[in-house]
Amino acid sequence: MTTPPNSARDQTDWLTSLQSLLATVVIAVFVITYIVQAFQIPSVSMENTLLIGDYLLVDKLCYGGSGSLLIPYRPIRRGDIIVFHYPVNPSQHFVKRVIGVPGDRIHLVNKRVFVNGVPLPEPYVRFFKPERNFFRDDFPRLDVLDPGINADWWVQMPKLVEDGQLIVPEGHYFAMGDNRDDSSDSRYWGFVPRENIVGRPLLIYWSIRDLDSDLPIPATVGDRLYHFAYAMTHFFQITRWDRTFRVVS
């Protein structure tokens, strides 16, 4: 038996490696597009459930359809944490908790949420500011204008308020942050359309403490590279090990 020339064998090895690489890329693109997506927490609005520096894997299939025997789709429920395209600027991703589903009647009294006239149990909520804000804490208040409210929402909201309660329309959801005193949420910009919802967080796969407390906020490419280099060389020191691989709920 003759041994194939080195050039032919090298070409076969190269083609095999290329096929393996392309298969890996295709699988990765499929997973990122249809199954899971990485997401970083950018703000304090979900404290203490999710913190700045938490890196999440988001399940994009869980709300994907009406259900099947193979993929356990399920409806969006009150209490679910969701990642979605921000309705005011869809290029941004937000993460909040669902408080109201279609048909629900929502109102707040002194920071307490009522859904269909019944107080909503919310063990996950935190309050960090003692001062009272009538728009934020006694929502919906049509007689008080908050400077943080979206103008289009301020015009639309009165049409959806009945007997002091906001009615969630079909195909939409009312979402709020767990940090109720510092969250830009449905109180300020309106409902989350069903088509904007990407999925729900599954897992915190990595969590790091806020580097901005040690380093200046990165303003240039050089600053960002410095932040990246610092993170890589101080991986074990900056990782919050007690939060890494924590299931989100």
C-alpha positions in Angstrom: 0.0 0.0 0.0 1.4 3.4 -0.9 1.4 6.3 1.5 -0.3 9.4 0.1 2.0 12.4 -0.6 2.5 14.8 2.3 0.8 17.6 0.3 -2.4 15.5 -0.2 -2.4 14.4 3.4 -1.9 18.0 4.6 -4.7 19.2 2.3 -7.1 16.5 3.8 -6.1 17.5 7.3 -6.7 21.2 6.5 -10.1 20.5 5.0 -11.1 18.4 8.0 -10.1 21.2 10.4 -12.0 23.7 8.3 -15.1 21.6 8.4 -14.9 21.2 12.2 -14.4 25.0 12.6 -17.3 25.8 10.3 -19.5 23.3 12.2 -18.5 24.8 15.5 -19.3 28.3 14.2 -22.7 27.2 12.8 -23.6 25.6 16.1 -22.5 28.6 18.1 -24.5 31.0 15.8 -27.6 28.8 16.1 -27.3 28.6 19.9 -26.8 32.4 20.3 -29.6 33.2 17.8 -32.3 30.7 19.0 -31.4 29.2 22.4 -29.4 31.3 24.8 -27.9 34.8 24.8 -25.3 36.3 27.1 -26.4 39.5 28.9 -24.6 41.9 31.3 -26.4 43.7 34.1 -25.8 47.5 33.4 -27.7 49.2 36.3 -28.9 49.0 39.9 -32.6 48.6 39.0 -32.8 44.9 39.9 -30.9 45.0 43.1 -30.5 42.8 45.1 -31.7 40.1 42.8 -29.3 41.1 40.0 -26.2 43.3 40.5 -24.0 45.4 38.3 -21.3 43.0 37.2 -23.6 39.9 36.9 -23.2 38.1 33.6 -26.3 36.1 32.6 -27.3 33.4 30.2 -30.8 34.1 28.9 -33.1 31.4 27.8 -34.6 32.5 24.5 -36.8 29.4 24.0 -39.0 29.4 27.1 -41.6 31.9 25.7 -41.1 30.9 22.1 -44.5 29.6 21.2 -47.6 27.7 22.1 -45.8 24.6 23.2 -44.7 21.2 22.0 -43.8 17.8 23.3 -40.1 18.5 22.8 -39.7 22.1 23.9 -41.5 23.2 27.1 -42.8 26.6 26.1 -44.8 28.3 28.7 -46.8 31.6 29.1 -45.2 34.7 30.7 -46.3 34.9 34.3 -46.3 37.5 37.0 -43.1 37.3 38.9 -41.0 36.2 35.9 -37.8 38.1 35.2 -37.6 39.0 31.6 -35.0 40.4 29.2 -36.5 42.6 26.4 -35.9 45.3 23.9 -36.5 48.6 25.5 -39.7 49.9 23.9 -38.4 53.5 23.6 -35.1 52.4 22.1 -35.3 48.8 20.9 -31.5 48.7 20.3 -31.1 48.5 24.1 -31.9 45.5 26.3 -33.6 45.9 29.6 -34.2 43.4 32.4 -37.2 43.7 34.7 -39.7 41.6 36.6 -43.3 41.1 35.2 -45.8 42.6 37.6 -48.9 42.6 35.3 -50.1 40.4 32.5 -52.8 41.2 29.9 -56.1 42.2 31.6 -54.6 42.9 35.0 -55.5 46.1 36.8 -52.4 47.7 38.5 -52.0 50.4 41.1 -49.5 51.2 43.9 -50.3 52.7 47.3 -47.3 53.9 49.3 -44.9 51.6 47.3 -47.2 48.6 47.7 -48.3 46.9 44.5 -52.0 45.8 44.1 -53.0 43.6 41.2 -56.8 43.3 40.6 -57.4 44.8 44.0 -55.2 42.3 45.9 -51.7 43.1 47.4 -49.0 41.3 45.4 -46.6 39.3 47.5 -43.1 40.6 46.6 -40.3 39.2 48.8 -37.8 40.2 46.2 -38.4 43.9 46.4 -36.0 46.3 48.0 -36.4 50.0 48.9 -33.3 52.2 49.3 -34.7 55.7 49.5 -36.8 56.8 52.4 -38.2 59.9 50.8 -41.7 59.8 49.2 -42.3 60.3 45.5 -46.0 60.4 44.7 -45.8 59.5 41.1 -43.4 56.6 41.7 -44.9 55.3 44.9 -48.6 55.9 44.3 -48.8 55.0 40.7 -50.8 55.8 38.5 -51.0 59.5 39.5 -52.4 61.6 36.7 -52.2 64.8 38.8 -48.4 64.5 39.3 -45.9 64.8 36.5 -42.5 63.2 37.1 -39.5 64.6 35.1 -38.4 61.0 34.3 -41.6 60.0 32.5 -41.6 59.5 28.7 -43.8 62.1 27.0 -45.7 59.7 24.8 -46.5 57.5 27.8 -47.8 60.5 29.7 -50.2 61.2 26.9 -51.3 57.6 26.5 -51.6 56.6 30.2 -54.9 58.5 31.0 -56.7 56.4 28.3 -55.7 53.2 30.2 -56.6 54.3 33.7 -60.0 53.4 35.2 -60.9 53.9 38.8 -57.3 54.8 39.7 -56.0 51.5 38.2 -53.9 51.0 35.1 -55.3 48.3 32.8 -52.8 46.1 31.0 -53.8 45.7 27.3 -53.7 42.5 25.3 -50.3 41.5 24.1 -48.5 43.7 26.6 -46.9 43.4 30.1 -46.3 45.7 33.0 -42.7 45.4 34.3 -40.8 46.9 37.2 -37.4 46.6 38.8 -36.9 45.0 42.1 -35.1 48.1 43.3 -38.4 50.1 43.3 -36.8 53.4 44.3 -34.3 53.5 41.4 -35.7 51.8 38.4 -36.7 53.1 35.0 -39.6 50.8 34.3 -43.2 50.6 33.1 -44.2 53.4 35.4 -42.1 55.8 33.3 -42.2 54.5 29.7 -45.2 52.1 29.5 -45.8 48.5 28.7 -43.5 45.9 27.3 -45.0 44.5 24.0 -44.9 40.7 23.7 -42.8 40.8 20.6 -40.1 42.8 22.5 -39.4 40.0 25.0 -36.2 38.1 24.3 -36.4 35.5 27.1 -35.8 35.0 30.8 -32.4 34.8 32.7 -31.4 31.3 33.6 -28.0 31.6 35.3 -25.4 34.0 36.5 -22.4 32.4 34.8 -20.0 35.0 36.1 -20.2 37.9 38.5 -17.5 40.6 39.2 -17.5 43.5 41.6 -17.9 46.9 40.1 -14.5 47.9 38.7 -15.6 51.6 38.5 -15.1 51.8 42.3 -11.4 51.0 41.7 -10.9 52.4 38.2 -12.1 55.4 36.3 -15.1 54.9 33.9 -13.7 53.9 30.5 -14.2 56.8 28.1 -11.9 55.7 25.3 -10.8 52.5 23.6 -7.5 52.7 25.6 -9.5 52.9 28.9 -11.6 49.9 27.9 -8.5 47.9 27.0 -7.0 48.8 30.4 -10.2 47.7 32.1 -10.1 44.4 30.2 -6.4 43.8 31.0 -7.1 44.6 34.7 -10.0 42.1 34.8 -7.9 39.4 33.1 -4.9 39.8 35.5 -7.1 40.1 38.6 -9.7 37.5 37.7 -9.7 35.6 41.0 -9.8 38.9 43.1 -12.6 40.6 41.3 -14.9 37.5 40.8 -17.9 37.3 43.2 -17.7 33.6 43.7 -20.8 33.5 45.9 -22.9 34.7 42.9 -21.2 32.8 40.1 -23.3 29.9 38.7 -26.3 31.1 40.7 -29.7 30.3 39.3 -31.8 33.4 38.7 -35.3 33.5 40.3 
